[in-house]
Amino acid sequence: MKTKLLIIASFLLVITISLKTLALGDPFKNAREKMVKHDLKGRDINDKKVLSAMGKVKRHLFVEKSLWNVAYNDYPLSIDEGQTISQPYIVALMTQCLNLKPTDKVLEIGTGSGYQAAVLAELVDQVYSIEMREELAKEASLRLKELGYQNVKVKQGDGYFGWPSYAPFDAVIVTCATNQIPTPLTKQLKEGGRLIIPLGNTLFHQTLTLITKVKGELKVKQISGVRFVPMIGETEKK
């Protein structure tokens, strides 16, 4: 009996030590779980795959260390070059609207810190992301590789023109505001493909808009009011 009790006690000690080690390795696990439960599930995010991805991606690693303590709060955070990382709810909402399948190929316009690309990479086989600002593109590419996201390709360029060499895409997500739908992006959509984009006045508020290509035509559905930083490049000439 004593031997059995010693074995059980040792086993419980090992479990306790392991749990403490895991907690130390991921100090924001509880904050991330709380974010998923209250800010996503507690609203209208019900896609289990999206919820799982949001629970896996460590948002604090995509912002400055000084912001780690608020990384899982449901609001945008500043990153380099006057840009922002979207609030978790909007990232989840845009992702959910695309109704992604594991075999999908996704184009992202506006890499930023790489957070949205990481969420997408948890859900699909291939993610292609374009960032206009050279330093952000370099930093995001390096960060994503260091975090093990080998299925993401990042390049510096004008997202207005998309990425023709990898087209067509099953889905396109635009994480910056524009007052029009860039024609090259719709041309690079597969039949049945989905595009999610903030449309409207780039200085104020926009409407998150879902576009689906059906028999070559574009079906438009308005989702909700949002506010994003403006797209720069060719779109500014239009």
Sequence and secondary structure as in RCSB ss.txt:
>XXXX:A:sequence
MKTKLLIIASFLLVITISLKTLALGDPFKNAREKMVKHDLKGRDINDKKVLSAMGKVKRHLFVEKSLWNVAYNDY
PLSIDEGQTISQPYIVALMTQCLNLKPTDKVLEIGTGSGYQAAVLAELVDQVYSIEMREELAKEASLRLKELGYQ
NVKVKQGDGYFGWPSYAPFDAVIVTCATNQIPTPLTKQLKEGGRLIIPLGNTLFHQTLTLITKVKGELKVKQISG
VRFVPMIGETEKK
>XXXX:A:secstr
 HHHHHHHHHHHHHHHHHHHHHHHH TTHHHHHHIIIIIIITTT   HHHHHHHHHS GGGGS GGGGGGTTSSS
 EE GGG EE  HHHHHHHHHHT   TT EEEEE  TTSHHHHHHHTT SEEEEEESSHHHHHHHHHHHHHTT T
TEEEEES GGG  GGG  EEEEEE SBBSS  HHHHHTEEEEEEEEEEEE TTS EEEEEEEEETTEEEEEEEEE
E   B  SGGGG 
